[in-house]
């Protein structure tokens, strides 16, 4: 640990001072959870859009400092850690510069816009001995750890198929092309675009809808899908697939966006297959409902808009952020098979019982874990290596869809085998003068 970094390690009872970089709704929302941890203060905020920065500063307190350029925030000696909640295309640069400045980092998912950026973030965290927590709060949810133990022990039999989905029904009335216009007062549009290609201001590329463009995001799969794909790998005890294939596109919406309104991805691992489904135009999802059970983001009587299903030979587990359910396979009598071979009766496994449980939403626990690790220097629940691999899985799905290829992934090299067109999408070129880190 460098002398500079050593000065930034608070004691067990010292206040942890945090700087917020990116002051939109998500940043302010998670900051509220972060500040519920003992002895935490937000002492500085940074945003290229002054109205958002002003709101965050008012919330943080009269002594909080505001900057339009987050690099000025990183110069503050009394800031111990930063909370990065910018649009996705800034995550890597802000994280690496923060590590170089001796700050610990909580960075929202997806941790990066490209897979190469994610690896550079891991390298920066290790080089500068920084605590870097990815904002994949499922990693701090005890019920997912419990499910992992159940499945890896073999309690529900062999699991050879996993299904992940995110469904939403976005308003078609709002999905209309929008003309370019002058940037609103208080916005540094050039810095907002930053390392991405320079374009005129368009409200569709700004707050709330920037995820529709490859320059700033990977769409629905890197937003909502990132959580559940990472959880799927956690529960199944894996870190990367062997092959990836995908289909998707803009089948309905024609408003100038680029990321798909429907996407289906298949990931092959050594001993199972996982699929991902993303829909922006239907919110039903899949699965039935258990009376009295709460479902994350459900709006209607029957929908399950987000989830993960593990199909075992003896039972099925449905899992989401605030709950999980087990459905045992039904018993079946013995019967005659083809050519006289007998099919034995299926007996319900003694260890499997129908059950369901609701749990607390884990964001507060995840924030508390980050603060605890800033003090203790222990590895956080969603260390940047974990965050990088979870984000990579979502990005691989996008690359497979954009190339139309079945891709063979070499996880050790973090590159594809014999697919130069796909390999080109593993990184990007930064626009000057925002090429502040090297890829």
N, C-alpha and C positions, 0 to 999 in steps of 0.2 A: 504494500500500500504506500503510495507516495505521501510526502509530508503534507501536501495540499489536501489530499483525500482524508488523511488521518484527522485533520482539523474538523472534518464534517461529520464525525460520528457522534451523535448525541448519546449521553448516558441514559440509564434506564429511567430516570425521572426528569430528564431535560425535555424542554419543549421541542417538538419537531416542526420547523418552519418549512412550509411548502409553497412553491410558486406554481400558479396555474397557467399553462400555455395552451390557449384555445378556450375561449370563454363562452361558447354556445351552450345550448340547453343540456347537452350530454355532459359537458365539462362541469357546469355548475351543479348538475344533479349528483354526479359522483362525488364532487367536492363536498357536498353536504354530508354524504355518508363518511367520507374520509375524516371530516372534522369531528365526527362523533367518537373517533378513537381518542383515548386520553391524551391531553396535553398536546394538541395539534393546532396549528394556526396557519392560515393562508396569508402570507405577508407581502405577496406580489402577484400581479396578474399581467398577462400579455396577450394581445389580440390585434390583428390587422384591421379589425372592424371596431371602431371606438365605442359605438353604442353597446356592443356586447362586453367590451372591456369595462365600461362604466358600470354596467349592471353587476359584474363580478366584483369590482372594487367596492361598490356600495355594500354588497353582501359580506365581503371579507372584512371590512372595517375601515375606519377613517385613516389608519396608519398604513394601509396597504398601498404599495406603489403600482402604477400602471405604466406599461411600455407598449408601443406599437411593434417594436422589433424585439423578439424574445431573447436575442443575444445579450441585450442590456440586462435582462432579468438574470441571466446566467452569471453575470459579473458580480452579483450581490453576494458578499461573503457570509451573510447571516441566513441564506437560504440553503437548507440541508438537502432538499429533494424537489423534484419537479413532477408535476402531473400533466401529461401531454394528452390533450383532447382536440387537437387540430383535425382538419380533414386528413384522410389517409396518406396523401402524397407528401406530407410534411413529417410523418412519424419518424422515419429513419434519420433524417438530417437532425431534427431536434434531439432525438435520443443520443446520437453519437456525440454531438456538441455538448450535451449535458454531462455525459460520462467524462469527456475531456476536461470539463470544468469542475470535476469532482463532486457532481450531484448524483444522488440516487434517483431512480426514475420509475414512475408508474405510467405506462403507455397504453392507451386504448387499443383494442383490436380493431381491424387487423393491424398487426404490429408494423407492417410494411406494405408498400405498393408492389414490390417485386421480391422474388425469392433471394436474389443476390443481396438486396438491401437488408433483409432479415439476417443473413449470415454476418454482414458487416456490423450490425447491431450487437450480435452475440460477441463478436471479437472485441468490440469496444468495451462492453461490460466486463469482460475478462481482463483485458489489458489494464483497465483503470480500477479494477476491484470494486465495481459498483453493484449495488442491489438494483436489479431491473425486473419489475413485475409487469407481466402482460395483463391487460384488463379482461381476461377470460375468467369471470368470477365463478364459473362452474367448478373450477379447481379448488375452491374453498367450500364446496358443498359436501357435507359428510355423506349424504345419501348416494352420491355417485361413487364414492369410495366403497361404500357398502355393496353396491351393485357389482363393482369390479371384483370384489372378493367372492361374491356368489357365483359369478360367471366363470372366473378363473379357477375356482375349486371344482367346477363341473356340476354344480347343484341343479342346473336346469338342462343338463345334457350338453351335447356338442352344439355350439353356435357356429353355423356356417354362413349365415346371412344376416346382415344388419341394414336397417332402413332408417335414413335421416331425412327430415323434411322441414321446410319453412313455407307456409302459405299465407298470403295476404290478398285482400281485394282492394286495390288502390282505386281512387275515384277517377273514372275515365273523363269526367267533366273537367278535371284539373290538368289532364294530360293533353295539352294543346301546344303547338309550336309557339315559341316566344321570340320576338325580335330582339336584337342587340340594342342596348341603350346605355346612357352614361352611368357610370358607377355611382352608387348612393354616397351622400356626404359622410365622411368619416371612415371610408374604406380605402385602404391601400391595395387596389386591385392587382397591381403588378406583383406585389409580394404575396398576395393570396395565391395567385397562379404559381409563383415561385419557380421551382425547378421544372415545371411542366411547360409545354409549348405555349407561347404567348398568343392570346386570343382576346377579342373585345369582350367587355362585360356583358354577360347575359344572366338574368335572374335564375335561369334554369341550372346554371353552373355554380350557384351560390348556396345559401343556407337551405337545408332540407332536401335538396334534390341533386347535390353534387355527385352522389353515388351513381348517377345515371351515365357517367362519363369515365372512360378508361384513364384519362389523364389524372384523375383524382381518386379513383376507387376501383374495386372489382365487382361492384354491384351487390346483389342480395346475398350471394354465397359468401362473400368476404365480410359481410355485415352480420346477419343473423346466422348464416351457416357456419361461420368460423367457430362459434361456441360449440355447436353440436357435433361438428366433425372432430374437434379436439377432444370432446368428451367420449366420442365413439372410440378414438384411439386409446384414451386413458383406460376405459373399461375393458377393451379387448387386449390391452398390454402390448400395443404395437406403436411404431413411430413413423412409418412411411409405407405406402403401397408399392407394389411391383409394377402395375400397369394402371393407366387411366384412360378412359374414353368418355365422350360426352356428346350430347345433342342439345340444341337450344337456339334461341334467337328472339327476334322481335316479331311475333306472330300477329299481334293485335295493335300494339301501341305504335303510332307513327308520329311522334312529337319531337324528333331530333335526338332522342337519347341513343346511347350506344350499348349499354349493358342489357342483357336479355330480360324479357318479361316471363319466359319459361326456360328452365334449365334442368337437365337430367344428366347425372354423372355416375359412372360405375368405377369403383376402385377395387382392384384385385390385390389381395394380400396372400401370404403363403398358404393359409388354410381357411380363408373365408372371403366372401364378397360383401362390399358395402355399397349402397346406392345413396345418392343425394337427389332430392327433388326440390326445386324452388319455383314458386308461382307468385306473380304479382297481381293476378287477376281473378283469383278464387281463394277464399279464405278458409275453406272447410277442412283441408288437411285429411287426416285419416283416423280410423279407430272409432270405437263407440264411447259411451260415457258411463261412468259409475256414479250413481246417485250420491250426492254429497261431496264428491271429490272435486277439488279445484284444479283448473287447467290454465297454464300460462298463456296470457293474451287472448283467451277465448272470449268471444263477444256474443255468440248465439247460444242456442240450446244444445246443439250437437257437435259443433266444430272443435277440432283439435289442431290449431294452426301451426304448432311447432312440436317436434318430438324426435325421439330415437326409439326404435324397436329392435330388440335382440331376440331372434327366433331360435330357441333351443329345441332339441329333440323331445324334451320333457315339459317345457313350459316356455312362455313368451313373457318378456319384460318390456313394458312401456315406461319410458323415463323422460322427465322434463325438469325444468329449473325448480319448480316448486312441488314436485311430487313424483311418485312412481307406483306401478301396479304390476302384479304377477298374475298371469292367466295360465293355469296348468293345462296341459294337453288332455283331452277327454280320454277316458278309458274306452277300450274297444274289445269285443269278444273275439275269441279264436274263430277262424274261418278257413275254409278250403281255398287254397291258392291255385294257380295255374298248374296243369299237369299233375294234379293231386298233391302238390306240396302244401303242407299246413302252414297257415299264417298264425303265429302265436298271439295270444291276447295281449293287449297293451294294458299294463297296470300303471296307475298313477304313482310317480316317484314319491316315496314317503317323506322326502325332505321338501317337497314342493306343495305349497298351499296357496289358495287364492287370498290375496291381500292387497291393500293399497295404503298409501301414506302421503300426507301433505307435509311440507317442510317450509322453513323460512327462506325467502329470497336471499341469495348469498352475497349480494354486493357489499353490505356492511362488513360481513366477516372477511371478505377479500381485502377490503381497504384496511381493516384492522391488522390482517396478516402482513400487509406491506409495511405499515408503521412499526409493527413489532420487529420486523426484519431490519428496518433502518437502524433500530436501536441495538439489536442483538447480532447483526451481521450474518444471520442464518440465511439459507437459501429460501426464497419465497415459494409459495405453492405453485405459482405460474411463472417460474423463472423464464427469462427471455429465450432460452433454448427451447423450452416447451412452447412458448408463445410463437416462436419462429416456425416450429414444425406444424403447429395447428394452422397458422396462416398459410403456410406452404401448401397444405392439403387443399384449401379453398382455391388458391392461385393455380394449382395444377389442374383443377377442374375447368377453370376459365381457359387455360392454355389449350387443353384438349378440345374444348368447344370451338375456340377461335381457329385452330388449325385443321379440325376435322379428322385428326389422326388418333389411332390407338397408340398411346405413348408408353414407352418402357423407361422406368425411372431408376436411375442409379443413385440411391440415397447417400452413399458414401461420397460421391463426387458432386452431388446435387446438380446433376445434369441428365439429359435424356440420351438414350442410345440411338445414334443414327437418325437424328431428327433436328437438323440445323435450324430449320424455320422455327421450331418450338423453342430451341435453345436461345434464340435471339430474344424471346419474350421473357427470359429469366432475369433480365436487367433492363435498364433504361439509361438514356443520356440526359444529364442535367443541363438545363438552360442556364447560360451565364447571365448574371453574376451569382447565381444561386447554387453553383457547384461547390458547396462548402465542405463536402466530404468526398472521399474517393471510393469508387465501387470496383 
